[in-house]
Amino acid sequence: MEFITDRITVDSEICNGKPIIRNKLITVQTILEFLSVGESQEEILHQYPSLEKEDIYACLKFACDLMKRNFTIKTFA
């Protein structure tokens, strides 16, 4: 298991290795998808009562940190 932050972890045995929140079966991707369609933090917290507001902030920070990296697109034949 790798700790990305104190709230985000990656474990190849959980959720196919996707980043998860505090070892729960809730992926960062799930929370980002809810936010991307306009769900409020309050609605997300209502749907996932085991989460805290800080978990949502951690997901956003995780996504921002990914965008700081450089990416290269390569074409394969």
N, C-alpha and C positions, 0 to 999 in steps of 0.2 A: 504494500500500500504506500502511496506517495501523498504527502500532504502538500497541496498547492498553496493553500492558506490555512488559517486555523479553522475555516468552515468548509473548504472545498477539498475533497480528496479524490484520488483515482485508485481503484483497485480492480485488477483484471478479472477478479471473480465476481464483481458486482456490476450489474447493468452493462455488461460487455465492455467494461473498462472506460465507460463514459464518466466524465467528472460528475460527482454527486455531492450533495449537501450533507455535511456532518454524518456520514456513514448511513444515511437513510436511503431508501430506494426512490429518491427524488433527484432527477438529474438537473444539472444547470441548464441544459437545453430546454427542458420542460418549462422552467420558470421564465427563461428568455422568450420562449414561444408565447406564453401567456401575456407577457408584457408587450410583445410585438403586435398583438392584435387588440391592444388597448385595455386589457384587464387592469384593474387598479390593484395596488399592493394590498389593500384591505380585502378584496375579493380573493386574491391568491391565498392570503393568510386564513381566510374563512374556509377555503377548499382544502388547505393543508394546515390544520391546526398545530401540527408539531413544528412548523417553521416559525422563525422570528423575522422581524423586519431586517435585521442585520444579515440574514441569509440572502434576502433579495438583493441587498446592496452588494454582498460578496459576489453574487452572480453577475451583476453589472460590472463590477470591478474586474472580474475574471475575463469577461468579454472585452473590456477596454484594454486590458493587458495583452490579450491575443492580438489586438489590432496594432499594437506597438511594434510587432515583429515585421520583418520583411518577407515577402512571398514572391516566388518565382513560378511562372506558369511554363511548363514544358510540354511540347507536343510529342506524342508517341505514335509511331506508325502502326 
